[in-house]
Structure formats: structure tokens, C-alpha cells
Amino acid sequence: MSKPAQRRLVVAAISLDSVAGREALRGVTSAAERLGWSLETVDFDFIRKDWTPYRSLLARADGAIVRPGDALADGTLAALGIPIVAIDHLDPDWSSAIPRRSPGKGPWASVCIDTEALVAAAADELLATGRKCFAFVPMPRANPWSKVRGRLFKARIRDAGCIACLYEPVTEWNWAEERESLSRWFARLPRPFGVFAANDMLAKFALDACRAAGLDVPRDAAIVGADDDPTFCLTARPNLSSVRIDFEESGRLAAGTLDSLFGRPQPKRILFPRYGVLGVARRASTRVDPAPEQRADPRLGDGLAFVESRSSDPLIGVGDVARAMGVGRRQAERIFAANGKSIRLCIEESRLVRARNLLAGSDKTAAAIAVECGFASETYFSRLFRRRHGMSPGTWRRNETFRPVRRGDPPQAPR
């Protein structure tokens, strides 16, 4: 009788001190069961970043998944020559010094969050409150991921024709001094305003700063964070709205990417497949009843439906949308602008959504997709796609093979 094939041994070195790590481990575990792996979990923070007790385990490992990237810092894992996938490490959004090849002896990849989709969800939640001034609160220390979120938030708010303000921390980790500085800064902003904090810890910090400035949340300041961590969101008063990130998908995607690396030589370039967001958990910190003049015009729905159904027509324009709404061009533009996007931007986004679905779910050429989605030419389609997503349509299609395709997936962040 033939001997059964040996199961792959995979080490998951994941810090479990946050909702991101715990949900990621859940995704890795479910994928490991499906793939038939033997999975060993190591809480990287718990072992105080000392691999010594686990050297015999690592010597038998076929691959590793790590979160955060600190698990790679001392070179212990990289020296093993096994495939490694890191979650949210060395994201090209965050650094211009990304190594072109694997930092270790074996194939290597990093699964990264779709930052553009995260920021879009937060911005749209705040824009829906009808305010015209918005602020971003970053990490006190100059974290690169925090800087990128601030930059993308500023761009999206300005695209909506509103004021975007980025707070500049005065310290690194002196929270008492920082809160005093932030409360003074909030007090100078025109009210009412909206706040996007880089994560939920900072959303709670911003809430405390608003309270110190005598500002009511959400009447004077609407606040939204990121991660949907109940430790911060549900213990705050009022409860905090937050962008729900698909951390479980990050674990499943990391496992799928690792499985694709087994048996491969070092890739020419490090891979950066993306995981997305699940929307916004709306709570009291953004639940604002807008004034009558700020409520969405019912004709907006007619315009959006028309754009969705006709965006593949290359001749569609502002006038066509206005006629579908039963109003003039200028009024149609005002109605759309009040919702945070211009008509042309909505048409463009609708076309790009369809293009991404065709890239991920068909073998059609970029030229054929450009025609089918209503772009004037393949050149314009490729140029717009690169500007919005940081890569060519062909590169995006290759990266999409590392995760299941779903219709309506959010756009990829620029790489």
C-alpha cells in the first residue's frame, strides 16, 4: 500500500493583540483546513520576538505567514529559504524603497490592504453628512501607512469640492500634549466638520479632543475610524463609526498566495495581492440628521441609475444624465456635487468597475474591454486605469489571480 503524502507544515507568526491579527488568523486557519496543511500558530508579540524556542519547528516548516512584518526583522525566517507571505508589510503605497527581489532565500510576497477603497468608504460616509470641511488625524509618529491614508483622503475630499485639512502632530507619543494640541486645532475649524482618523484608537483620541474643545459629536464634528475594533468603537460615547476591513480575507488571501508560491523559484518581483473593505459600521458618531436643504435630492437616484445603465455608451454626457433627471445641466451638476461626486466622475467610476470585472472574469483584451466599457480608446483607458490604480490593466489582471473574483469588488489602491 502506498504511503500517504505528507501534509505541508505552515507556521503562522501573527500578533493577536488586535482585531486585525485575530481575524487574519481566522482566515489563515480556514484556508489551511481547505488546503490540507498542518498549521502551527505562534503569537509573535507573546514570544517577545525571540525565535529561539521555535527553531526546531521552523526547521521543519514548508512555509510561513507573518503579521506584522517585524517577524522578518532579525532574518531568522528569511534565512530558511522557505516561501513566506507577510500581511501588510512593505506595501508599495507606503515606501519608494521596495526591494525588487525577495529579501530572503525563498519566494516572498506581501498581502496588502486596498487603501484606496478604505479611504473612499470613510470619505463617502463623512460626505454623506452634508459638511464642507473635513479633517484627517494621523498617527503621532510618522507611520508611512498613515501618511498614505491622509494623502488619499485629502485628494478625495478635494475632488468632491470640499475643504480638506490634515492635522500635523506636535509630538511622537506624548498623548496628553497631543490631545491638547488637537483640541485647539479642532476649535479653529469651521463647524460642522467631519473627521477621519487613521484607525479606531485615533478616532477615540479625536473624540476625546473634541470633548476637550467643547465640541459635540456628531453635531459639531462627525468622526469615523478604521478597523471596526469593538475595544474602541463600542466603549466610546457616543459609539464610533468605523470602516470594516476584511481582515479575515487577508488571512485567506495570504494562504492562497503562499500556496501559489510552493515549488516556485524566487519571483522576479515581490507580489502584492490586495484585500478590501466590507463597508462602514455606522454608529452614533456619524449618524447625523441633515438639514432639509442638505438631504439628498430624490432626482439623484434617477441620475445614478441612468449612469449605471448607460455608462458603456461612449457618447453619454452630462446633458444626457440631466435629461434623465428632468433638470437642466447646471442643476444636475449641483445635485451630484451635493452627493460628493461630479457626473463625469460617476460615469468614469462606473466604466472602471465594469472594466475591472471584465479583466478579472474574462480573457478579453484591453482593447476589447475599452470598447465594451465606453472608453474613447485603449490608450485613454490604459492611461486612466494607471492613474486611478497605479498599474496597467494587464498588471492588475495578473495580480487578481491571487484571490477569488467577485462582481463589484472595490478598486485596487495604487501600487
Secondary structure, 3 states (H helix, E strand, C coil): CCCCCCCCEEEEEECCCCHHHHHHHHHHHHHHHHHCCEEEEECCCCCCCCCHHHHHHHHHCCEEEEECHHHHCCCCCHHHCCCEEEECCCCCCCCCCCCCCCCCCCCEEEEEECHHHHHHHHHHHHHCCCCCEEEEECCCCCCHHHHHHHHHHHHHHHHCCCEEEECCCCCCCCHHHHHHHHHHHHHHCCCCEEEEECCHHHHHHHHHHHHHCCCCCCCCEEEEEECCCHHHHCCCCCCCEEEEECHHHHHHHHHHHHHHHCCCCCCCCCECCEECEEEEECCCCCCCCCCHHHCCCCHHHHHHHHHHHHCCCCCCCHHHHHHHHCCCHHHHHHHHHHCCCCHHHHHHHHHHHHHHHHHHHCCCCHHHHHHHHCCCCHHHHHHHHHHHHCCCHHHHHHHHCCCCCCCCCCCCCCC
